[in-house]
Amino acid sequence: MKVKRIVKVGECLNLSAKYKLTYHIGIDDQDAIIISIASNEGGGYYSKEWVKLDTILAKLESAKRPLTSFSLHGIFEGKSANTPGFMFAVLYAEGLVERDIENPRVYLASDPKPVIELIEALINSGTDIKVSSNSDGATPSKSEPKKQPAKKSGLHPLY
């Protein structure tokens, strides 16, 4: 599936609230709303493929209750086990699912109409966000290591 235009770039935490995810919402050639995970601050593999929002909503509708990230298994071509969990975090951030008050480890589907209306407003306004991307769609397994500042020991740096 190819994106025609990106109408929203969002950020959210993964489901364990440890790492930031970046995601894109766009439209395809048939003007269907599509979503993709763009980056994962915490490392780990995932698929950057675009998935139709209608496909996600249909999967949530037919899934066993209560909902978990396992509810999205089977809609991604990529084989990474991380992708459904990352997409579920996006759905939570966008308000398409909400935590169950009685059991905060599981989720309930929300009414998608307000979210879809907001996305359609972006589409209708002509929003077209340009983003740079990896041509191969690969992501490193870990975040780039940050260089630690040299300790001041009073010695020459080679010692």
C-alpha positions in Angstrom: 0.0 0.0 0.0 1.3 3.4 -0.9 0.6 6.6 0.9 -0.7 9.5 -1.2 -0.3 12.1 1.5 0.4 12.3 5.2 -2.1 14.4 7.2 -0.8 13.9 10.7 2.5 13.0 12.5 2.0 12.0 16.1 4.0 10.8 19.0 2.9 8.6 21.9 4.4 6.3 24.5 4.5 2.6 23.9 2.1 0.5 26.1 4.7 0.1 28.8 5.2 3.9 28.8 8.9 3.6 28.5 9.7 4.7 25.0 8.3 7.2 22.5 6.8 6.1 19.2 6.3 8.3 16.2 3.4 7.5 13.8 1.9 8.8 10.6 -1.7 9.0 9.6 -2.3 9.5 5.9 -4.5 8.5 3.0 -3.9 6.1 0.2 -4.7 6.3 -3.5 -8.4 5.5 -2.8 -8.5 8.2 -0.1 -8.8 5.5 2.7 -7.3 6.5 6.0 -4.1 4.6 6.7 -1.7 4.5 9.7 2.0 3.5 10.0 4.5 3.3 12.8 7.4 5.6 11.8 9.9 5.2 14.6 10.5 3.6 18.0 12.8 5.4 20.4 13.4 2.2 22.4 14.8 0.1 19.6 13.3 -3.2 18.6 12.1 -4.3 15.2 8.7 -3.4 13.8 7.0 -3.1 10.4 6.6 0.4 8.9 3.8 -0.9 6.6 0.7 1.2 6.2 -2.6 -0.4 7.4 -6.1 0.9 6.6 -7.9 2.2 9.6 -11.0 0.3 8.4 -9.0 -2.9 8.6 -7.9 -2.1 12.2 -11.5 -1.1 13.2 -12.9 -4.3 11.7 -10.3 -6.4 13.5 -11.2 -4.7 16.8 -14.9 -5.2 16.2 -14.4 -9.0 15.6 -11.8 -9.5 18.3 -12.4 -11.4 21.6 -13.1 -9.1 24.5 -11.4 -7.5 26.4 -9.1 -6.0 23.8 -5.3 -6.3 24.0 -2.5 -5.8 21.4 -3.0 -9.4 20.5 -6.3 -8.3 19.0 -4.3 -6.8 16.1 -2.3 -9.9 15.2 -2.8 -11.0 11.6 -3.3 -7.6 10.0 0.4 -6.9 9.4 2.4 -8.5 6.6 5.6 -8.0 8.6 6.5 -10.7 11.1 7.6 -8.5 14.0 5.8 -9.3 17.3 6.3 -5.6 18.3 4.1 -4.1 15.6 0.7 -4.9 17.0 1.7 -3.6 20.4 3.1 -0.4 18.9 -0.1 0.1 16.7 -2.2 -0.5 19.8 -0.4 2.3 21.6 -1.2 4.6 18.6 -4.9 3.6 18.8 -4.8 4.5 22.5 -3.1 7.8 21.9 -5.7 8.7 19.2 -8.6 7.7 21.4 -9.8 4.7 19.4 -9.4 2.4 22.5 -9.5 3.2 26.2 -8.3 1.4 29.3 -10.9 -0.7 31.1 -11.6 0.9 34.4 -11.9 -2.5 36.2 -8.7 -3.9 34.6 -6.3 -1.3 33.3 -4.2 -4.0 31.6 -6.9 -4.4 28.9 -8.8 -2.0 26.7 -12.3 -1.3 25.3 -13.0 0.1 21.8 -14.1 3.7 21.7 -16.5 5.3 19.3 -14.2 6.0 16.2 -16.5 8.7 14.8 -14.9 11.7 16.6 -11.4 10.6 15.6 -12.4 9.9 12.0 -14.0 13.4 11.8 -10.8 15.0 13.0 -8.7 13.1 10.5 -11.2 13.9 7.7 -11.0 17.6 8.6 -7.2 17.4 8.1 -7.7 15.6 4.8 -10.3 18.1 3.6 -8.1 21.1 4.5 -5.4 19.8 2.1 -2.9 19.0 4.9 0.2 17.3 3.3 3.1 16.8 5.6 6.4 15.9 4.1 8.6 13.6 6.1 12.0 12.0 5.4 12.1 8.2 5.6 14.5 5.3 5.3 14.3 3.9 1.8 14.7 0.3 3.1 12.2 0.7 6.0 14.6 -0.9 8.4 15.1 0.2 11.9 18.0 -0.6 14.1 17.5 -3.1 16.9 18.7 -0.7 19.5 18.8 3.1 19.9 22.0 4.7 18.9 24.4 4.8 21.9 25.0 8.1 23.3 28.7 9.0 23.9 29.4 9.6 27.6 31.5 12.7 28.4 35.1 11.9 29.3 35.7 11.8 33.0 37.9 14.5 34.3 40.8 12.6 36.0 43.5 15.1 35.5 45.3 12.6 33.3 46.0 12.8 29.6 43.0 11.3 27.7 45.1 8.3 26.5 45.9 7.2 30.1 
